[in-house]
């Protein structure tokens, strides 16, 4: 089973009903947090078989799509809703039906030397109306509306008590952890900052001290000059396959002018980001025959501290190969395709799906 899915959805074996919203447990050896949640109601024996099946979706009958069949007005549930000129909803945000965190109090669940917390926070989904059109097939302005929803909810959630970080992510396909056919993203607000983010914050800070340079500026400038790993760029963003990609066709989209905080994105930048992200997703859709993938927005934490050496970015990770024992044991990814070759291939499909 995929490691990320396990950490997000694995049920507690003992006392699962004590904290229905789950627990955050800290691994002292690896200095990383794990989220243990009973939200999916799975029993220990369930892991013997793959019961992560996607909701059926009959392309001839949208009636099988529960998200498309939602009522037009659900103010008790919706936290945000956008409408078109005819008054029909186009994008909406609501609490996740199976949240891995909730608005519970931040109780201490430490066990001896092991730090632990109640998994307090918020878990929402962002839904577009047409379940037949993946994000790769949305127009630039449709995708900009989705990014606008991300931004609006980020600004609201970051003000909640105890929220220290917010993760925005999108799972496409069963192999990427999606259990619904209808395209949707998720927003998770947490009272902790993930160790991955903390490591990146430390890296960019040390790089500035040692070289006097902003690491994201250096990368953006170098990739734009070399071009061999660049898939697409516009006035505000550059999309490229990282030099040390962790999977084939990994794509990173970074602002040309570094900005640590996603919450400070402007309206014009949202449209520009939609252009870059939509172009990348379209190239992956066409070039790789609509593979499973994840994308997420990595941003500096909303914990009140200053991180001038960081920049938010979008990471796209196609699920092109299986995570192996070597990778689990060493944290060294085996990538079957050079990023230069991956970028050259994807460039052939830029603009072909939109």
N, C-alpha and C positions, 0 to 999 in steps of 0.2 A: 504493500500500500504506500502511496506517495507520502513522504515524510511531512510535508507541509500540511496535507489534509489531516494526517494523524494528529499533529500538534494542535490543529484548530478544532477538530471535531471528536476526538477520542473521549469516550465516557469514563467516568470514575468507576473503578471496580468496587470500592467500598464507600458507602455513604453518599451515593450520587444525589440523593434528595436533600442533603443538608444545605447546599447552596446551588439552587437550580441554574444560576447563571454562571457557574463554574469557578475555577480558581486560576490564579497566576502563580506558578511555582518557579523558583530560581535555581538553576543548575550551578552550584558552586564551582565545580570542576571546569566547566566550559564557559562560565560567566554569561549565561543566556537565559532568557525567560521562556517558559512553555505555558501555553494556555490549555487547561484541562476543562472540558465542557461536556455536560450531559444533555445539551440542548437537543441533540438529535435522537435521544432516547435509545441508544444502541446498547445491547448487552455484550458482555465479553465474548460469547460464542459467535456473535455476528461477524467477527473479523475473519472467521474461517472461510467465508465466501464473499464475493464482491456484490454487496447489496446497494452500492451507490449507483442506482439507475436513474437516468434522466427522465423527467416528465415527458410522456409521449407527445408528439406534435405532428398532427396530420396536416400536411400543407394544403390539403383540399378542404379542411374543416378547422377553422380557427377556434371552434367551440371547445376543443381539447386544451386550449391554452388559458390557464387560470388567470394569468397576469393581463392578458388582452381582454378578458371578460370582466375586469373590475368595473364597478359602477363609476360613472363620471364624477360623482361627488362622494367623498368619503373623508370629510374634514376631521373626524375623530381619529382617523388613522394617518392620513397624509401629513407629512411635515413640510412638504413643498410641492407645488403643482404648477406647471406651465401649460398655457393654452394657446391655440392658434386663433386666427381672426374669426373663425366660426364658433369659437367657444369650446371646442373639443380639447381634451387634455392631450398633450404631446409627450411630456416627460414629467414623471412624478417621483417623489421620494417618500418612503414610508419605513416604519420599523420592520426589521427582518422578522418573519414569522417564527424562525428558529434562532433567536439571538444567542451568541456565545458569550456576550456580556450584556448586562442590563444596568439600569440606573440605581443599583443597590448601593448601600453605604460601603465605604472602603475599609472593611474589617481586616485585622491582622490574622492570617492563618498560618503563621510560621510554625514549624515543627522541629523542635530542638535547634540544630544549627542551620536548618533549611529555611530560607525566607519564603513567605507565601502571603498572598493577598486575595481577598474576594475579587473576582473579575468584574469590577464595576466599570461602567462606561455606557456606550451606546453602539448599537449595531443597526444600520439602515441599508436599504437597497434603493438603487436608482434605476428606474424602469422607463424604457421608451415604448411607445404605443404599439408599433408594428412588430410583432414577434417573428415575422418571416425575414426581416432584414437585420443581419448582423451589423455590428458597429463598422465593419469594413465596407459596408454598402451604404452607410449614411452619407448625406451630403455634408459639405464643410459646415454649413450653418446648423444643421441638425446635431452634428457632433459638438459644435461650439455650445449649443444649448445644454448638452450633457455636462460639458466642462463647467459651464455656468452653474449648474446644479451642484456639482462637486464643490465649487467655490463658495456658494451661498451656505451650504450645510457646514462646510469647514468653518466659516466665520462664526456660525451659531454654536457649533459643538465645542470649539476651542474656548468658549467663555464659560462652559460648564465647570462646576467645582470638581477638582481632582483630575481633570483631563490634562495629560501631559504630552500626548502624541495622537495623531490621527492618520490612519492608513486608508487610502483609497485604492481599490483594486478591482480588476475585471477578470473573471474566469470564463473562457470560451471553450466549451466542449467537455465531455466527461473526463478525458484524460488530464484536464487542467483543474478538475475539482468542481465543475458546474453540475448541479443536480436539476436544473431547469433548462429547457430548450429556449425559452424566451430570453433574449439578450438583456442582461442587467449587470450593474456594477454594485459593489458593496462599500460601505464606509464604516470603519471601526474606530471608535474613540476609546483610548485606554489611559489608565492612570500611571503607566510606566513608559519608558522609552526603550524600544527594542535594542538589543546589544549590537545588531548589525548597523543601525543608525549611529550608535555611540562610537563604534569603531571608525566609521567613515568621518564623523566629526573630528575625531582625534587625528586621523590621517591628514585631512586637509589643513588642520591647525599646525601640525608638525611640519608639513610641507612648506607652508608660508614662513614659518620661523627659520627653516633651514635654507630656503632658496629665495625668499622674499617675493615669491610669485603666487598668484591665485591658481590653484591646480585646475579648476574648471575652465578658467580663461585660457590657460596653456593648452589644455586638451582641445577646446573649441577651435583655437587658432591653428594648432598643428593639423588637426583632422581636415579643416577647411583648405589648408595649403596642400596637403598630400593627396586628398580626394579619393584615395584607393579604398577607403573603408566607408566613405560617405554614401548614403542612399539618397538623401534629399536634404535640401536646406532652403529656407526662406529668409526674410529679413531678420527674424527674431530667433529662430531655432535651427539647430543642425541635428540630423538623424544619422547615426552611423553604427556600424558593427564594432564593438569595443575590441581593442588590440588583443586583450586576453579574455575573449568571450567565454562565458561558462556553458553555453550550449550553441549548437549550430543555429545561425540566423538570429541570435540575440541582437536586439536593437536598443540603443540608448538615445533619447531625445533630450538635449540640454539647451538651455537658453544661451544665446551668444553673449549676452550681458548677464553675468551670474546674479542670481537673486535667491537668497537662502530660503525665503518663505513663500510657499505657494499661495498663502492667503493674500499676498500683495500683488498678485497677477492683475494686469489691467484688462479692460474689455477688448482692446485691440490685440493684446497678447493671447487672450483666450481664442480668438478667431484664428490667429496665426498658429497656435498650438494645435487647434482642430485640423488645420491644413496639414501640418507635419504628421500628426498621429494618424489621421485618416489616410494619408498617402502611404505610410508605412504598413498599416493594417491591410490596405488594398493590395499592396505588392505581395504581402505574405499570403493573402487570400488567393490571389491569382497564381503566384509562382509556386506555392506549396500545396495547392488544392485544398484550401480552407482547413488548415491544421488546428488542433487544439492549441490554445496559448493562454498565458496570463499577461496582463500588464498592470503596473502599479505606479503610483506617484510617490516618489521619495522626497520628503521635505524636511527641513529643520524642525525640531520639536516646538510645540507651543507651550513651553514650560517657563516662559518668562526670561530666558537667558538669551544672550546675543551670540550669533554664529556667523560672523562676517565672511568667513573663509569657505562657507558651504554654498551650494546651489541646489535648488529643487530640480528634479528631472523625472522623466518618464522612462520606465524600463519595460520592454516587450520581450517575453520569453516563450517562443514557440516550443511545444513539447515534441521534439523531433527524435529523442532517443531516451532510453530507459536509464534511470539512476541506478548505478551498480554498487556492489560491495566495496570496491576500491574507493569510489568517491565518498561513500559513507564513512569509511575508515580513515581516510586521509584529508578530506575536504579539498581534494584536488580533482577538478572536473576533467573528464576525458572528452574532448570536443572533436568530432569526426570530420569537421570541415573548417578550413582556415577562414577567419572573418573577412579577409580580402576577397576570397572567392564567393563567400556568401553575399557580400555587398554588391559585387559585380553582377551576380545573378539577380538579386532583388531589383537592382536598377533597371533591368530589362522590363519590369512589370510596373514601374511607377506610372500612375495615371491611367492604367488599363481597366480599373474596376469602378471608376467614379465619373 
